[in-house]
């Protein structure tokens, strides 16, 4: 980020050197995609997983607490093991090796788990949920999973159905607006939903929570910290049995949220990685030095050809910006889609399904899709607006940046993130993010488009992600 620092102090200067590095690897190790001949879909960290046992947990409580090397060691039913095999999950990831024995043990213990995208968090809590369910009671709710958006709730529902495809009598309901019949209410052993809808269903006595055994909150940093969602999560928890097992999962846990998480899930075992180790690997993180804010749109249109090599997500700050960019791009002959919270639920479902299937290649969205959404074909993420937070958007949102760029480079594949900067505020925000995660970003310049295209294509057309990958510096 030396180029950014000099540009901030001397705005008239033009940076001369390109930093040629992806997200820095300054943790205790690197990451390699798991590959046992069949792609498992997980990024395997080689560094050690940090585990903190609760005061109520001792190593002697669980003979497997030091970890497992196979799913069979967990004593899971054959139907669940068959589901894992059908999904080509041959062995646990590093996170799963340590987390699963603690989560599936009896008596149940709470868990707070922090691990980057692509390391098997979803599979870990799905396995725990499936192991707790009595399938002889298929319509009795026994597990509740909360997510911040209908899109993520539907995705988690799909994972549960995939892993549990051989479990007889498995019924999974999505508790999202418009999905639960008022006549029948919730009739499933596993419920995945958004906090507001779940709270309404419980209040209307359409969701019997009396026999719930486990509560999972995905993207827990956002769910517990954000105004509105946090209040709803507290209220939902207050309606549930006090004996319920609580599992909190997120790629990031800021200190203030972690403190609250420990109160929300008391006496929890913890799995945690330092933020340097959370930087998404396999993603070449770049920034585009736009002359002015007005030039951002022209640069975006020039990138369109690269965006359609795979699939791409363009993140903007507001719904109005998303709609306006779509209008202008379509007027200029580019095919793009928009998805944000103003769309009705079924329209949102259809738009996301079109994007997943490849019928739509470029999606403009707000932070609605910044968290948790997995679309394996996404090869590029563009931060048209840098994620900001606080009163008046005065400070960079480190966590949202990490979640946004994590939408590409999924499942061990390569990916590119490009962040647009154009003035002192955006430069300083990008520099703060780079300093926080110890990144050395690749610079792209709109006045040398051949070089820009070559750098981006080097990454997108690479067959596999590598932690040490960086585009070549042209001219060297």
VEXDREN-2710 file (C-alpha; in Angstrom, 1 decimal):
% VEXDREN-2710
k/r/px/py/pz
1/UNK/0.0/0.0/0.0
2/UNK/3.0/2.3/-0.3
3/UNK/1.5/3.8/-3.5
4/UNK/-1.7/4.7/-1.6
5/UNK/0.2/6.3/1.2
6/UNK/2.2/8.5/-1.2
7/UNK/-1.0/9.4/-3.1
8/UNK/-2.7/10.5/0.1
9/UNK/0.1/12.7/1.2
10/UNK/0.8/14.1/-2.3
11/UNK/-2.5/13.9/-4.3
12/UNK/-0.8/15.3/-7.4
13/UNK/1.8/12.5/-7.6
14/UNK/1.2/9.5/-9.8
15/UNK/2.2/6.1/-8.3
16/UNK/5.0/4.5/-10.3
17/UNK/5.3/1.0/-8.9
18/UNK/2.8/-1.8/-8.8
19/UNK/2.6/-3.9/-5.7
20/UNK/2.3/-7.4/-6.9
21/UNK/0.9/-9.5/-4.1
22/UNK/-2.3/-11.0/-3.0
23/UNK/-3.7/-11.0/0.5
24/UNK/-0.7/-11.3/2.8
25/UNK/0.1/-14.5/4.6
26/UNK/1.4/-13.3/7.9
27/UNK/-0.2/-15.8/10.1
28/UNK/1.3/-19.1/11.3
29/UNK/1.0/-20.8/8.0
30/UNK/-0.5/-21.0/4.5
31/UNK/-3.6/-22.6/3.1
32/UNK/-3.9/-25.2/0.4
33/UNK/-7.1/-26.5/-1.2
34/UNK/-7.9/-30.0/0.0
35/UNK/-7.5/-32.4/-2.9
36/UNK/-7.8/-36.1/-2.4
37/UNK/-8.4/-36.7/-6.1
38/UNK/-12.0/-35.4/-5.7
39/UNK/-12.5/-31.7/-4.9
40/UNK/-13.9/-31.5/-1.4
41/UNK/-14.8/-27.9/-1.7
42/UNK/-12.9/-26.7/1.4
43/UNK/-9.8/-24.5/1.8
44/UNK/-7.5/-26.3/4.2
45/UNK/-5.5/-24.2/6.6
46/UNK/-2.1/-25.6/7.7
47/UNK/-1.8/-23.4/10.8
48/UNK/-3.0/-24.8/14.1
49/UNK/-6.6/-24.0/15.2
50/UNK/-6.8/-22.1/18.5
51/UNK/-9.2/-23.8/20.9
52/UNK/-10.3/-22.3/24.2
53/UNK/-12.3/-24.7/26.4
54/UNK/-15.0/-23.3/28.7
55/UNK/-14.5/-23.5/32.4
56/UNK/-17.1/-26.3/32.5
57/UNK/-15.2/-28.4/29.9
58/UNK/-12.1/-30.4/30.5
59/UNK/-10.1/-32.6/28.2
60/UNK/-11.3/-35.6/30.2
61/UNK/-14.9/-34.8/29.4
62/UNK/-14.5/-35.9/25.9
63/UNK/-11.9/-38.4/24.6
64/UNK/-12.2/-36.8/21.2
65/UNK/-11.6/-33.2/22.3
66/UNK/-8.1/-33.2/20.9
67/UNK/-9.5/-33.7/17.5
68/UNK/-10.5/-36.4/15.0
69/UNK/-9.1/-37.4/11.6
70/UNK/-12.3/-38.9/10.1
71/UNK/-16.1/-38.3/10.3
72/UNK/-16.5/-41.9/11.4
73/UNK/-14.8/-41.2/14.7
74/UNK/-17.6/-38.9/15.6
75/UNK/-20.1/-41.7/15.9
76/UNK/-22.5/-40.1/13.4
77/UNK/-25.3/-42.2/11.9
78/UNK/-24.6/-44.0/8.7
79/UNK/-27.3/-41.9/6.9
80/UNK/-25.3/-38.7/7.7
81/UNK/-22.0/-40.3/6.7
82/UNK/-23.5/-41.4/3.4
83/UNK/-24.7/-37.8/2.8
84/UNK/-21.1/-36.5/3.4
85/UNK/-19.7/-39.1/1.0
86/UNK/-22.2/-38.2/-1.7
87/UNK/-21.0/-34.6/-1.4
88/UNK/-17.4/-35.7/-1.7
89/UNK/-16.5/-34.7/1.9
90/UNK/-13.9/-37.4/2.5
91/UNK/-12.4/-36.0/5.8
92/UNK/-12.9/-33.2/8.2
93/UNK/-11.3/-29.8/7.6
94/UNK/-8.9/-28.5/10.3
95/UNK/-11.7/-26.5/11.9
96/UNK/-14.1/-29.5/11.8
97/UNK/-11.4/-31.8/13.3
98/UNK/-11.4/-29.7/16.5
99/UNK/-14.9/-28.2/16.6
100/UNK/-17.1/-31.2/15.8
101/UNK/-16.1/-33.4/18.7
102/UNK/-16.9/-30.5/21.1
103/UNK/-20.2/-29.7/19.4
104/UNK/-21.7/-33.2/19.1
105/UNK/-20.6/-34.4/22.6
106/UNK/-23.0/-35.0/25.5
107/UNK/-23.9/-33.2/27.5
108/UNK/-24.2/-30.4/24.8
109/UNK/-21.9/-27.4/25.2
110/UNK/-22.2/-24.0/23.7
111/UNK/-19.7/-23.0/21.0
112/UNK/-18.4/-19.7/19.5
113/UNK/-16.5/-20.4/16.3
114/UNK/-14.6/-18.0/14.2
115/UNK/-13.2/-19.3/10.9
116/UNK/-12.8/-17.8/7.4
117/UNK/-15.1/-18.6/4.5
118/UNK/-14.6/-21.9/2.8
119/UNK/-13.2/-23.8/5.8
120/UNK/-16.3/-25.8/6.5
121/UNK/-18.2/-23.8/9.1
122/UNK/-21.6/-24.5/7.5
123/UNK/-21.0/-28.2/7.3
124/UNK/-19.8/-28.2/10.9
125/UNK/-23.0/-26.8/12.4
126/UNK/-25.2/-28.8/9.9
127/UNK/-23.6/-32.0/11.1
128/UNK/-24.2/-31.0/14.7
129/UNK/-27.9/-30.2/14.0
130/UNK/-28.5/-33.4/12.2
131/UNK/-26.8/-35.4/15.0
132/UNK/-29.2/-33.8/17.6
133/UNK/-32.5/-34.5/15.7
134/UNK/-34.8/-37.4/16.4
135/UNK/-36.1/-38.3/13.0
136/UNK/-39.0/-40.3/14.5
137/UNK/-40.5/-36.8/15.2
138/UNK/-40.3/-35.3/11.7
139/UNK/-42.8/-32.5/12.3
140/UNK/-41.7/-31.5/15.8
141/UNK/-39.2/-28.6/15.7
142/UNK/-35.9/-29.6/17.4
143/UNK/-33.3/-27.3/15.8
144/UNK/-33.4/-23.6/14.9
145/UNK/-30.9/-21.9/12.7
146/UNK/-30.9/-18.1/12.2
147/UNK/-29.4/-16.1/9.4
148/UNK/-29.4/-12.4/8.5
149/UNK/-31.1/-12.7/5.1
150/UNK/-33.6/-14.9/3.3
151/UNK/-30.9/-15.7/0.7
152/UNK/-28.5/-17.2/3.3
153/UNK/-31.4/-19.0/5.1
154/UNK/-32.4/-20.7/1.8
155/UNK/-28.8/-21.6/1.2
156/UNK/-28.4/-23.2/4.6
157/UNK/-31.6/-25.1/4.1
158/UNK/-30.2/-26.5/0.9
159/UNK/-27.0/-27.7/2.6
160/UNK/-29.0/-29.4/5.4
161/UNK/-31.1/-31.2/2.7
162/UNK/-27.9/-32.2/0.8
163/UNK/-26.0/-33.6/3.8
164/UNK/-29.2/-35.2/5.2
165/UNK/-30.4/-36.6/1.9
166/UNK/-30.3/-40.2/3.2
167/UNK/-32.0/-39.3/6.6
168/UNK/-35.5/-40.7/6.5
169/UNK/-38.2/-38.3/7.5
170/UNK/-36.0/-35.2/7.3
171/UNK/-38.2/-32.1/7.0
172/UNK/-36.6/-28.7/6.8
173/UNK/-38.7/-25.5/6.8
174/UNK/-37.5/-22.1/5.8
175/UNK/-39.0/-19.5/8.2
176/UNK/-38.7/-16.5/5.8
177/UNK/-41.5/-14.1/4.8
178/UNK/-44.2/-15.8/2.7
179/UNK/-42.9/-19.4/3.2
180/UNK/-44.8/-20.8/6.2
181/UNK/-48.5/-21.4/5.8
182/UNK/-50.7/-19.7/8.5
183/UNK/-53.0/-22.7/8.5
184/UNK/-50.3/-25.3/9.3
185/UNK/-47.5/-23.3/10.9
186/UNK/-44.1/-24.9/11.3
187/UNK/-44.2/-28.6/10.6
188/UNK/-40.5/-29.6/10.5
189/UNK/-37.8/-31.0/12.7
190/UNK/-35.3/-28.3/11.5
191/UNK/-36.2/-24.7/11.0
192/UNK/-33.9/-22.2/9.2
193/UNK/-35.0/-18.6/9.1
194/UNK/-34.5/-14.9/9.7
195/UNK/-35.0/-13.5/13.3
196/UNK/-38.0/-11.3/12.6
197/UNK/-40.1/-14.0/10.9
198/UNK/-39.1/-16.6/13.5
199/UNK/-40.1/-14.2/16.3
200/UNK/-43.5/-13.6/14.6
201/UNK/-44.2/-17.3/14.2
202/UNK/-43.5/-18.0/17.8
203/UNK/-45.7/-15.1/19.0
204/UNK/-48.5/-16.3/16.8
205/UNK/-48.1/-19.8/18.3
206/UNK/-47.3/-21.3/14.9
207/UNK/-43.9/-22.4/15.9
208/UNK/-43.7/-24.8/18.9
209/UNK/-40.3/-24.2/20.4
210/UNK/-40.8/-26.4/23.5
211/UNK/-38.6/-29.2/22.3
212/UNK/-35.8/-27.3/20.6
213/UNK/-32.4/-28.7/21.4
214/UNK/-30.0/-26.5/19.5
215/UNK/-29.9/-22.9/18.3
216/UNK/-27.4/-21.9/15.6
217/UNK/-26.7/-18.3/14.6
218/UNK/-24.7/-17.8/11.4
219/UNK/-22.9/-14.6/10.6
220/UNK/-23.2/-14.0/14.4
221/UNK/-21.0/-10.9/14.5
222/UNK/-23.5/-9.1/12.3
223/UNK/-26.6/-10.8/13.9
224/UNK/-25.6/-9.8/17.4
225/UNK/-24.1/-6.3/16.7
226/UNK/-26.5/-4.8/14.2
227/UNK/-29.3/-2.6/15.4
228/UNK/-32.6/-4.4/15.0
229/UNK/-31.2/-7.9/14.2
230/UNK/-29.4/-8.0/17.6
231/UNK/-32.6/-7.1/19.5
232/UNK/-34.6/-9.7/17.5
233/UNK/-32.0/-12.4/18.3
234/UNK/-32.2/-11.6/22.0
235/UNK/-36.0/-11.8/22.0
236/UNK/-36.0/-15.1/20.1
237/UNK/-33.5/-16.6/22.5
238/UNK/-35.7/-15.5/25.4
239/UNK/-38.6/-17.5/24.0
240/UNK/-36.5/-20.7/23.8
241/UNK/-35.8/-23.4/26.4
242/UNK/-33.0/-22.4/28.7
243/UNK/-31.3/-25.7/28.2
244/UNK/-30.8/-25.2/24.5
245/UNK/-27.3/-25.6/23.0
246/UNK/-26.1/-22.3/21.4
247/UNK/-23.7/-22.3/18.4
248/UNK/-22.4/-19.0/17.1
249/UNK/-20.5/-18.9/13.8
250/UNK/-18.8/-16.1/11.9
251/UNK/-15.8/-15.4/9.8
252/UNK/-15.1/-12.3/12.0
253/UNK/-15.7/-11.4/15.6
254/UNK/-14.7/-7.9/16.6
255/UNK/-13.7/-7.7/20.2
256/UNK/-16.8/-5.8/21.4
257/UNK/-19.0/-8.4/19.7
258/UNK/-17.0/-11.3/21.1
259/UNK/-17.6/-9.9/24.6
260/UNK/-21.3/-9.9/24.0
261/UNK/-21.2/-13.3/22.3
262/UNK/-19.8/-14.8/25.5
263/UNK/-22.8/-13.5/27.4
264/UNK/-25.2/-14.7/24.8
265/UNK/-23.7/-18.2/24.8
266/UNK/-22.3/-18.6/28.3
267/UNK/-19.7/-21.1/29.2
268/UNK/-19.0/-21.7/25.5
269/UNK/-16.0/-23.5/24.0
270/UNK/-14.2/-21.2/21.5
271/UNK/-12.4/-21.7/18.3
272/UNK/-10.7/-18.6/17.0
273/UNK/-8.2/-17.4/14.4
274/UNK/-6.3/-14.1/14.4
275/UNK/-7.5/-11.6/11.9
276/UNK/-4.3/-11.8/9.8
277/UNK/-5.2/-15.5/9.3
278/UNK/-8.7/-14.6/8.3
279/UNK/-7.6/-12.8/5.1
280/UNK/-9.1/-14.7/2.2
281/UNK/-6.4/-16.5/0.3
282/UNK/-6.6/-17.3/-3.4
283/UNK/-8.0/-13.9/-4.1
284/UNK/-5.9/-11.3/-5.8
285/UNK/-6.9/-8.1/-4.1
286/UNK/-6.5/-5.0/-6.3
287/UNK/-7.5/-1.4/-6.3
288/UNK/-8.5/0.8/-9.3
289/UNK/-7.1/4.4/-9.1
290/UNK/-10.1/6.3/-10.7
291/UNK/-9.4/10.0/-11.4
292/UNK/-12.8/11.2/-10.1
293/UNK/-16.0/9.7/-8.7
294/UNK/-17.7/10.3/-12.1
295/UNK/-15.0/8.1/-13.8
296/UNK/-15.9/5.1/-11.7
297/UNK/-18.9/4.3/-14.0
298/UNK/-16.8/4.4/-17.2
299/UNK/-14.1/2.2/-15.6
300/UNK/-16.9/-0.3/-14.5
301/UNK/-18.1/-0.5/-18.1
302/UNK/-14.6/-1.2/-19.4
303/UNK/-14.3/-4.0/-16.9
304/UNK/-17.6/-5.6/-18.2
305/UNK/-15.8/-8.0/-20.6
306/UNK/-13.7/-9.3/-17.8
307/UNK/-16.7/-9.6/-15.5
308/UNK/-18.4/-12.1/-17.8
309/UNK/-15.5/-14.6/-18.0
310/UNK/-17.0/-16.2/-14.9
311/UNK/-19.6/-14.5/-12.8
312/UNK/-19.2/-11.2/-11.0
313/UNK/-20.7/-9.2/-8.1
314/UNK/-20.6/-5.4/-7.9
315/UNK/-21.1/-4.0/-4.4
316/UNK/-22.6/-0.5/-4.0
317/UNK/-23.6/1.4/-0.9
318/UNK/-27.3/2.1/-1.6
319/UNK/-30.2/0.6/-3.4
320/UNK/-30.6/3.8/-5.4
321/UNK/-27.0/3.5/-6.7
322/UNK/-27.6/-0.1/-7.7
323/UNK/-30.7/0.8/-9.6
324/UNK/-29.0/3.7/-11.3
325/UNK/-26.0/1.7/-12.4
326/UNK/-28.2/-1.0/-13.8
327/UNK/-30.2/1.6/-15.7
328/UNK/-27.1/3.2/-17.2
329/UNK/-25.3/-0.1/-18.0
330/UNK/-28.4/-1.6/-19.7
331/UNK/-28.8/1.7/-21.7
332/UNK/-25.2/1.2/-22.8
333/UNK/-25.9/-2.4/-24.0
334/UNK/-24.6/-4.4/-21.0
335/UNK/-26.7/-7.2/-19.5
336/UNK/-26.7/-6.9/-15.6
337/UNK/-29.1/-7.9/-12.8
338/UNK/-29.8/-6.1/-9.5
339/UNK/-30.7/-7.6/-6.2
340/UNK/-31.4/-5.7/-3.0
341/UNK/-33.8/-5.5/-0.1
342/UNK/-36.5/-3.5/-1.9
343/UNK/-37.3/-6.5/-4.0
344/UNK/-40.1/-8.8/-2.9
345/UNK/-39.0/-12.2/-1.5
346/UNK/-40.0/-14.3/-4.5
347/UNK/-38.3/-11.9/-6.9
348/UNK/-35.2/-12.0/-4.8
349/UNK/-35.2/-15.8/-4.9
350/UNK/-35.6/-15.9/-8.7
351/UNK/-32.8/-13.3/-9.2
352/UNK/-30.4/-15.3/-7.0
353/UNK/-31.4/-18.6/-8.7
354/UNK/-30.7/-17.0/-12.1
355/UNK/-27.3/-15.9/-10.9
356/UNK/-26.4/-19.3/-9.4
357/UNK/-27.4/-21.0/-12.6
358/UNK/-25.4/-18.7/-14.8
359/UNK/-28.4/-17.3/-16.6
360/UNK/-27.3/-14.0/-15.1
361/UNK/-23.5/-13.3/-15.1
362/UNK/-23.2/-9.8/-13.5
363/UNK/-25.1/-9.0/-10.3
364/UNK/-25.2/-5.5/-8.7
365/UNK/-26.1/-5.6/-5.0
366/UNK/-25.8/-4.0/-1.6
367/UNK/-24.4/-5.6/1.5
368/UNK/-27.4/-7.8/1.4
369/UNK/-25.3/-10.5/-0.3
370/UNK/-22.0/-9.6/1.4
371/UNK/-22.3/-12.5/3.9
372/UNK/-22.4/-16.2/3.5
373/UNK/-23.7/-16.6/-0.1
374/UNK/-21.8/-19.3/-2.0
375/UNK/-21.8/-19.1/-5.8
376/UNK/-18.9/-21.2/-7.0
377/UNK/-18.6/-19.5/-10.4
378/UNK/-18.0/-16.0/-9.0
379/UNK/-14.5/-15.0/-10.2
380/UNK/-14.6/-11.2/-9.6
381/UNK/-15.9/-8.9/-6.8
382/UNK/-16.0/-5.2/-7.4
383/UNK/-16.2/-2.8/-4.5
384/UNK/-17.7/0.1/-6.5
385/UNK/-18.2/1.8/-3.1
386/UNK/-15.8/1.0/-0.2
387/UNK/-17.8/-0.4/2.7
388/UNK/-18.0/2.2/5.4
389/UNK/-19.7/2.4/8.8
390/UNK/-20.4/4.7/11.7
391/UNK/-22.3/8.0/11.8
392/UNK/-21.9/9.6/8.4
393/UNK/-20.0/6.6/7.0
394/UNK/-16.8/8.0/8.5
395/UNK/-14.8/4.8/9.1
396/UNK/-14.0/1.8/6.9
397/UNK/-15.9/-1.4/7.6
398/UNK/-13.1/-3.9/7.9
399/UNK/-15.4/-6.9/8.5
400/UNK/-17.7/-6.2/5.6
401/UNK/-14.7/-5.8/3.2
402/UNK/-13.6/-9.3/4.2
403/UNK/-17.0/-10.8/3.8
404/UNK/-17.5/-9.0/0.4
405/UNK/-14.3/-10.2/-1.2
406/UNK/-15.0/-13.7/0.2
407/UNK/-17.8/-14.0/-2.3
408/UNK/-15.2/-14.9/-4.9
409/UNK/-12.4/-17.4/-4.7
410/UNK/-14.9/-20.0/-3.3
411/UNK/-14.0/-23.7/-2.9
412/UNK/-10.3/-23.2/-3.6
413/UNK/-10.8/-21.5/-6.9
414/UNK/-9.1/-18.3/-8.0
415/UNK/-10.7/-14.9/-7.7
416/UNK/-10.2/-11.2/-8.1
417/UNK/-11.4/-8.3/-6.0
418/UNK/-11.1/-4.8/-7.3
419/UNK/-11.9/-1.8/-5.0
420/UNK/-12.5/1.6/-6.6
421/UNK/-10.8/4.6/-5.0
422/UNK/-11.0/8.2/-6.3
423/UNK/-10.4/10.8/-3.5
424/UNK/-8.6/11.3/-0.2
425/UNK/-11.4/9.7/1.9
426/UNK/-11.6/6.6/-0.2
427/UNK/-7.8/6.3/-0.4
428/UNK/-7.5/6.6/3.4
429/UNK/-10.3/4.0/3.9
430/UNK/-8.6/1.6/1.6
431/UNK/-5.3/2.2/3.3
432/UNK/-6.8/1.5/6.7
433/UNK/-8.3/-1.8/5.4
434/UNK/-4.9/-2.8/3.9
435/UNK/-3.0/-1.9/7.1
436/UNK/-5.6/-3.8/9.2
437/UNK/-5.2/-7.0/7.3
438/UNK/-1.6/-6.4/6.4
439/UNK/-2.3/-6.5/2.6
440/UNK/-0.1/-5.2/-0.2
441/UNK/-2.6/-4.5/-3.0
442/UNK/-2.1/-4.7/-6.7
443/UNK/-2.6/-1.3/-8.4
444/UNK/-4.7/-1.0/-11.5
445/UNK/-4.7/2.2/-13.6
446/UNK/-7.4/3.2/-16.0
447/UNK/-4.9/5.0/-18.3
448/UNK/-3.2/1.7/-19.2
449/UNK/-6.0/-0.6/-20.0
450/UNK/-3.9/-3.3/-21.7
451/UNK/-1.9/-3.8/-18.5
452/UNK/-5.1/-3.8/-16.4
453/UNK/-6.7/-6.5/-18.6
454/UNK/-3.6/-8.7/-18.6
455/UNK/-3.2/-8.5/-14.8
456/UNK/-6.9/-9.4/-14.2
457/UNK/-7.0/-12.2/-16.8
458/UNK/-3.8/-13.7/-15.3
459/UNK/-5.8/-14.4/-12.2
460/UNK/-9.2/-15.3/-13.6
461/UNK/-7.8/-17.8/-16.1
462/UNK/-5.6/-19.6/-13.6
463/UNK/-7.0/-23.0/-12.8
464/UNK/-6.4/-23.1/-9.1
465/UNK/-6.0/-20.7/-6.2
466/UNK/-2.6/-20.4/-4.6
467/UNK/-1.8/-18.5/-1.4
468/UNK/1.4/-17.0/-2.9
469/UNK/-0.2/-16.1/-6.3
470/UNK/0.3/-12.6/-7.7
471/UNK/0.0/-11.2/-11.2
472/UNK/3.3/-10.5/-12.8
473/UNK/4.4/-6.9/-12.7
474/UNK/4.4/-5.9/-16.4
475/UNK/7.7/-4.6/-17.7
476/UNK/9.8/-6.6/-15.2
END
